Amino acid sequence: MTTPPGGRYFTITPRGTLACWGIEALDPKKKDLYIVEGVFKASALHMTGRNALAVLSNNPKHLKSWLHTLPYRLIGIGDGDKAGRHMQRVAGEGFQSDFDLDEYSTEELDQLLRDKGYV
């Protein structure tokens, strides 16, 4: 859903629903799974050939136990705010990005992940 002022994109899910985007694209041969706050950020990671899921709620805490059943090393990449710090805690490791991942070129995103030690 988009709102006219600012054209921001919001996902609305019913209370208690476990919702994420990108699960159909996961490659079981890859050990890392990046957990991010939005579809466009997950898509940017997909463009680099990485596994990524977008958490489709403003509180991924209810997804934590489910995420940790997946056979991947979880890496949370959050925005530079309280919700972004929470994303790291849910995943168990990761970092906060100064910019939205979908604002980086593919090469810049690869370099960011190398610089953070996630390659």
C-alpha positions as a Markdown table, in Angstrom:
| # | Residue | x | y | z |
|---|---|---|---|---|
| 1 | Met | 0.0 | 0.0 | 0.0 |
| 2 | Thr | 1.3 | 3.5 | -0.8 |
| 3 | Thr | 0.3 | 6.7 | 0.7 |
| 4 | Pro | 0.1 | 9.9 | -1.4 |
| 5 | Pro | 2.2 | 12.2 | 0.9 |
| 6 | Gly | 5.7 | 11.1 | 0.2 |
| 7 | Gly | 4.7 | 8.0 | -1.8 |
| 8 | Arg | 6.0 | 5.7 | 1.0 |
| 9 | Tyr | 5.4 | 2.0 | 0.7 |
| 10 | Phe | 3.8 | 0.2 | 3.7 |
| 11 | Thr | 3.0 | -3.5 | 4.2 |
| 12 | Ile | 0.0 | -4.3 | 6.4 |
| 13 | Thr | -0.4 | -7.8 | 7.9 |
| 14 | Pro | -3.0 | -9.1 | 10.2 |
| 15 | Arg | -2.0 | -9.3 | 13.9 |
| 16 | Gly | -0.2 | -12.5 | 14.7 |
| 17 | Thr | 0.6 | -13.3 | 11.0 |
| 18 | Leu | 4.2 | -14.4 | 10.2 |
| 19 | Ala | 5.0 | -12.6 | 7.0 |
| 20 | Cys | 8.2 | -12.3 | 5.1 |
| 21 | Trp | 9.1 | -11.8 | 1.4 |
| 22 | Gly | 11.7 | -13.7 | -0.6 |
| 23 | Ile | 11.5 | -17.3 | 0.8 |
| 24 | Glu | 10.7 | -18.7 | -2.6 |
| 25 | Ala | 14.1 | -17.4 | -3.9 |
| 26 | Leu | 16.3 | -18.9 | -1.1 |
| 27 | Asp | 19.2 | -21.0 | -2.3 |
| 28 | Pro | 19.8 | -23.9 | 0.2 |
| 29 | Lys | 23.4 | -24.2 | -1.0 |
| 30 | Lys | 24.2 | -20.8 | 0.5 |
| 31 | Lys | 24.9 | -20.6 | 4.2 |
| 32 | Asp | 24.0 | -16.9 | 4.9 |
| 33 | Leu | 20.6 | -15.4 | 5.0 |
| 34 | Tyr | 20.2 | -11.7 | 5.3 |
| 35 | Ile | 17.2 | -10.4 | 7.2 |
| 36 | Val | 16.1 | -6.9 | 6.3 |
| 37 | Glu | 13.2 | -4.5 | 6.9 |
| 38 | Gly | 11.7 | -4.2 | 3.4 |
| 39 | Val | 11.1 | -5.9 | 0.0 |
| 40 | Phe | 13.3 | -3.4 | -1.9 |
| 41 | Lys | 16.2 | -4.0 | 0.4 |
| 42 | Ala | 15.8 | -7.8 | 0.1 |
| 43 | Ser | 15.6 | -7.4 | -3.7 |
| 44 | Ala | 18.9 | -5.4 | -3.8 |
| 45 | Leu | 20.6 | -8.3 | -1.9 |
| 46 | His | 19.0 | -10.8 | -4.3 |
| 47 | Met | 20.5 | -8.8 | -7.2 |
| 48 | Thr | 24.0 | -9.6 | -5.7 |
| 49 | Gly | 23.2 | -13.3 | -5.6 |
| 50 | Arg | 22.6 | -13.5 | -1.9 |
| 51 | Asn | 19.8 | -15.0 | 0.1 |
| 52 | Ala | 17.6 | -12.4 | 1.7 |
| 53 | Leu | 14.2 | -12.2 | 3.5 |
| 54 | Ala | 12.3 | -9.0 | 4.1 |
| 55 | Val | 10.4 | -9.0 | 7.4 |
| 56 | Leu | 6.9 | -7.6 | 6.6 |
| 57 | Ser | 6.1 | -6.0 | 9.9 |
| 58 | Asn | 7.5 | -3.3 | 12.1 |
| 59 | Asn | 8.2 | -5.8 | 14.8 |
| 60 | Pro | 10.1 | -8.9 | 13.7 |
| 61 | Lys | 10.2 | -10.3 | 17.2 |
| 62 | His | 7.3 | -12.7 | 16.5 |
| 63 | Leu | 9.3 | -14.1 | 13.6 |
| 64 | Lys | 12.5 | -14.8 | 15.7 |
| 65 | Ser | 11.8 | -18.4 | 16.7 |
| 66 | Trp | 10.7 | -19.3 | 13.2 |
| 67 | Leu | 13.7 | -17.6 | 11.6 |
| 68 | His | 16.1 | -19.5 | 13.8 |
| 69 | Thr | 14.7 | -22.8 | 12.6 |
| 70 | Leu | 15.9 | -22.1 | 9.1 |
| 71 | Pro | 19.2 | -23.8 | 8.2 |
| 72 | Tyr | 21.2 | -20.6 | 7.6 |
| 73 | Arg | 23.4 | -18.2 | 9.4 |
| 74 | Leu | 21.1 | -15.2 | 10.0 |
| 75 | Ile | 22.5 | -11.7 | 9.4 |
| 76 | Gly | 20.3 | -8.7 | 10.2 |
| 77 | Ile | 20.9 | -5.5 | 8.3 |
| 78 | Gly | 18.8 | -2.8 | 9.8 |
| 79 | Asp | 18.3 | 0.9 | 9.2 |
| 80 | Gly | 20.1 | 3.4 | 11.4 |
| 81 | Asp | 17.3 | 3.6 | 14.0 |
| 82 | Lys | 15.8 | 1.6 | 17.0 |
| 83 | Ala | 14.0 | -0.8 | 14.7 |
| 84 | Gly | 17.3 | -1.4 | 12.9 |
| 85 | Arg | 19.1 | -2.3 | 16.1 |
| 86 | His | 16.2 | -4.6 | 16.9 |
| 87 | Met | 16.7 | -6.4 | 13.5 |
| 88 | Gln | 20.3 | -7.2 | 14.5 |
| 89 | Arg | 19.1 | -8.7 | 17.9 |
| 90 | Val | 16.5 | -10.8 | 16.2 |
| 91 | Ala | 19.1 | -12.2 | 13.7 |
| 92 | Gly | 21.8 | -12.6 | 16.3 |
| 93 | Glu | 24.4 | -10.7 | 14.3 |
| 94 | Gly | 24.6 | -8.1 | 11.6 |
| 95 | Phe | 24.9 | -4.3 | 11.4 |
| 96 | Gln | 23.0 | -1.1 | 10.7 |
| 97 | Ser | 23.4 | 0.6 | 7.4 |
| 98 | Asp | 23.7 | 4.3 | 7.0 |
| 99 | Phe | 21.8 | 4.2 | 3.8 |
| 100 | Asp | 18.9 | 2.0 | 2.4 |
| 101 | Leu | 20.4 | -1.0 | 0.7 |
| 102 | Asp | 18.4 | -0.4 | -2.4 |
| 103 | Glu | 20.2 | 3.0 | -2.8 |
| 104 | Tyr | 23.6 | 1.2 | -3.3 |
| 105 | Ser | 24.7 | 0.0 | -6.7 |
| 106 | Thr | 25.3 | -3.8 | -6.8 |
| 107 | Glu | 29.1 | -3.2 | -6.6 |
| 108 | Glu | 28.7 | -0.8 | -3.7 |
| 109 | Leu | 26.5 | -3.2 | -1.8 |
| 110 | Asp | 29.1 | -6.0 | -2.4 |
| 111 | Gln | 31.8 | -3.7 | -1.1 |
| 112 | Leu | 29.7 | -2.7 | 2.0 |
| 113 | Leu | 29.2 | -6.4 | 2.9 |
| 114 | Arg | 32.9 | -7.1 | 2.4 |
| 115 | Asp | 33.8 | -4.1 | 4.6 |
| 116 | Lys | 31.5 | -5.5 | 7.3 |
| 117 | Gly | 33.0 | -9.0 | 7.0 |
| 118 | Tyr | 30.0 | -10.7 | 5.5 |
| 119 | Val | 31.4 | -12.2 | 2.3 |
